[in-house]
Amino acid sequence: MTVRTAQTHTPAISPAPDGPKVALILAAEVIFARDGIEGASLREIAAQAGQRNHHAVQYHFGSRDSLVQAIFDYRMDQMESARGTMLAAANANNRLSDLRTIAEIIFRPQIELIDEFGDHSYAGFLTAYLLRYQTRRFGQFGERVAPNLARTLVLLRACIGTLPEIVAQRRLVTACFMFLNILVIHTRDSAAQGEPFEDAVQDTLGQIVAALAAPTQAT
């Protein structure tokens, strides 16, 4: 799944205050979402990030795969503070074993990840990332997992503890696709979708909880 925007060519990313590596990460997220991880041009990413060196991606990250992982890690780190706050609130309210609460902690912080053009490009990027990098081990999506996300995934695993590992991971990935699809659909103009964005989020979270908690089918 890719995110398509109205522009034929993506406008250049404004220089990032944190330097060229962050500028490349943000530009790559948009272009990977638009063109796919394999289809995106590394030269175009460099140009959109304001880099004169056509090989800036290779210089700063070494490879396409390393850049992809850098985007994932950058965005996961951005969501850590929100997840920490939500975890503390859930703990204070004795909700750490409530599946809906844990699903909210996993998915809601993604809503705030808006790119420079007002789109949820991260949703398109992460969809492609999960299709490419998912494993059979529950909660494993890369080389490392940010601490608050790791804690939340442990709590989620406890909520669905009767499921076999491979089934639990498959359901988690499916749940991710369900939520990311809402973000992709509501990119730019949520009013055009015919329902308030929050209504779509609430309904999708309900579907996710039902899917995660559903009993396995007898063989």
C-alpha atoms as one frame of an Amber mdcrd trajectory, in Angstrom:
protein
   0.000   0.000   0.000   1.284   3.461  -0.869   0.065   6.942  -0.095  -0.777
   8.955  -3.193  -0.874  12.719  -2.967  -2.192  15.308  -5.340   1.267  16.454
  -6.469   3.027  14.872  -9.402   6.342  15.770  -7.797   6.929  15.949  -4.062
   7.953  19.473  -2.952  11.353  19.699  -1.336  11.509  19.104   2.402  12.503
  22.191   4.373  15.926  21.811   6.017  15.559  19.895   9.277  16.828  21.631
  12.419  18.515  18.408  13.524  20.713  18.173  10.442  20.952  16.269   7.173
  20.269  12.801   8.608  16.865  13.848   9.944  16.120  15.697   6.695  16.869
  12.480   4.784  14.693  10.441   7.150  11.723  12.771   6.700  12.128  12.993
   2.935  12.538   9.235   2.621   9.408   8.552   4.662   7.310  10.579   2.223
   8.876   9.072  -0.884   8.868   5.489   0.432   5.172   5.913   1.250   4.503
   7.226  -2.250   6.692   4.914  -4.344   7.328   1.903  -2.114  10.539   0.931
  -0.365  12.106  -0.735  -3.402  10.672   1.669  -5.980  11.868   4.894  -4.377
  14.890   6.667  -5.837  17.693   7.336  -3.355  18.795  10.256  -5.507  15.327
  11.779  -5.301  15.338  11.328  -1.530  18.649  13.185  -1.332  17.346  15.982
  -3.547  14.096  16.379  -1.608  16.123  16.540   1.604  18.076  19.463   0.184
  21.299  17.500  -0.249  23.492  18.366  -3.234  25.328  15.054  -2.965  23.284
  12.474  -4.900  24.824   9.760  -2.732  23.866  11.399   0.571  21.808   8.373
   1.642  24.763   6.040   1.212  27.069   8.538   2.931  24.892   8.971   6.035
  23.207   5.544   6.290  25.220   3.143   4.169  22.286   1.452   2.453  18.592
   1.596   1.648  17.836  -0.943   4.374  19.683   1.116   6.994  17.703   4.215
   5.993  14.446   2.267   6.256  15.365   1.102   9.747  16.383   4.648  10.705
  12.905   5.931   9.770  11.259   3.219  11.851  13.489   3.896  14.865  13.108
   7.688  14.565   9.321   7.517  14.610   9.210   4.886  17.369  11.371   7.139
  19.533   9.050  10.082  18.839   6.113   8.131  20.246   7.910   7.090  23.440
   6.891  10.103  25.506   3.196   9.755  24.656   3.273   6.032  25.380   4.999
   6.648  28.694   2.315   9.116  29.725  -0.448   6.717  28.667   1.173   3.820
  30.505   1.417   5.886  33.693  -2.263   6.837  33.427  -3.260   3.224  32.783
  -1.248   2.095  35.793  -2.847   4.744  38.013  -6.289   3.568  36.916  -5.515
  -0.170  37.188  -6.011  -0.623  33.439  -2.763  -2.339  32.488  -4.577  -5.634
  31.913  -7.375  -4.073  29.849  -6.995  -4.981  26.169  -8.693  -1.846  24.840
  -6.434   0.373  26.947  -3.312  -1.401  25.723  -4.480  -1.143  22.110  -4.979
   2.597  22.594  -1.419   2.949  23.903   0.009   1.081  20.920  -1.936   2.794
  18.169  -3.119   6.268  19.181   0.335   7.921  19.279   0.661   7.202  15.545
  -2.067   9.758  14.832   0.304  12.594  15.727   2.939  11.579  13.161   2.105
  14.092  10.445   4.588  14.960   7.724   5.405  18.448   6.474   2.612  18.283
   3.901  -0.109  17.397   6.422  -0.225  13.721   5.467   0.129  10.499   7.440
   3.018   9.382   5.230   4.333   7.304   8.112   1.250   5.101   7.839   2.063
   4.270   4.222   5.720   3.753   5.076   4.992   1.497   8.050   2.584  -0.604
   5.998   5.367  -1.282   3.507   7.839  -1.838   6.349   5.657  -4.452   8.052
   5.106  -6.319   4.795   8.861  -6.475   4.316  10.263  -7.003   7.808   7.710
  -8.794   9.982   8.894 -11.941  11.759   7.241 -14.904  13.451   8.276 -13.695
  16.913   5.681 -11.621  18.746   6.441  -7.915  18.809   9.652  -8.148  16.807
   9.716  -5.604  13.977  13.320  -4.476  13.850  16.688  -4.583  15.517  15.438
  -2.881  18.674  12.168  -1.905  20.316  11.772   1.403  22.160  11.349   0.786
  25.930   7.768   2.024  26.408   6.609   0.203  23.299   8.383  -2.944  24.508
   6.597  -2.702  27.854   3.254  -2.175  26.115   3.807  -5.201  23.897   4.559
  -7.321  26.973   1.243  -6.184  28.440  -0.529  -6.954  25.171   0.983 -10.434
  25.072  -0.324 -11.032  28.593  -3.810  -9.972  27.458  -3.764 -12.533  24.637
  -1.582 -15.042  26.443  -3.512 -18.126  25.328  -2.655 -17.568  21.667   0.316
 -19.404  20.126   3.267 -17.125  19.341   2.855 -17.177  15.574  -0.886 -16.487
  15.849  -0.335 -13.629  18.294   2.211 -12.024  15.953  -0.023 -12.451  12.907
  -2.923 -10.825  14.720  -0.732  -7.953  15.899   0.450  -7.281  12.346  -3.138
  -7.483  11.071  -4.189  -5.018  13.764  -1.415  -2.669  12.643  -2.660  -2.813
   9.052  -6.210  -2.045  10.198  -5.158   1.080  12.070  -2.691   2.274   9.452
  -5.387   1.947   6.804  -7.532   4.459   8.686  -4.636   6.930   8.726  -4.000
   6.448   5.001  -7.686   6.863   4.139  -7.978  10.047   6.179  -4.803  11.629
   4.838  -5.309  15.307   3.996  -9.125  15.576   3.985 -10.894  13.496   6.609
 -14.208  15.287   5.995 -14.301  13.863   2.475 -14.490  10.345   3.927 -18.049
  10.856   5.154 -17.421  10.298   8.874 -15.533  12.128  11.626 -11.979  10.901
  11.998 -12.407  10.128  15.711 -15.451   7.954  14.939 -13.345   5.972  12.470
 -10.564   5.605  15.041 -12.928   4.431  17.777 -14.599   1.913  15.481 -11.271
   0.587  14.217  -9.898   0.196  17.742 -13.032  -1.789  18.600 -12.420  -4.052
  15.598  -8.784  -4.476  16.617  -9.713  -5.508  20.160 -12.275  -7.994  18.856
  -9.770  -9.454  16.384  -7.003  -9.763  18.986  -9.294 -11.419  21.541 -11.094
 -13.782  19.164 -10.715 -17.491  20.000  -8.643 -19.600  17.652 -10.518 -21.873
  15.303 -10.441 -25.571  16.117  -8.573 -27.691  13.584
